[in-house]
């Protein structure tokens, strides 16, 4: 059951990151907030709080950003977002290692 719950939380986090990377910050906040409200005990909750913090910041909502950051710091004091490390991490481009991907097919 824990594995299933974590999988559902990861799906929500993936969707929130998708919106975040496309500058759809309100949609990213909504998905991250859903994750925090419904899957608090999952490892993904820290990343969801970081998405909320950064999204609020980029929307100019400083008070909400500060509140989300306080919750993140209280619950996940070692999160990379708080230490100023690169966050969100760059996506791995494993598909670039596949030969002939993206090339026109010979026909």
PyMOL commands that set and color helices and strands:
alter all, ss='L'
color gray80, all
select helices_A, chain A and resi 2-21+25-38+45-58+62-75+80-83+94-97
alter helices_A, ss='H'
color red, helices_A
deselect
rebuild
show_as cartoon
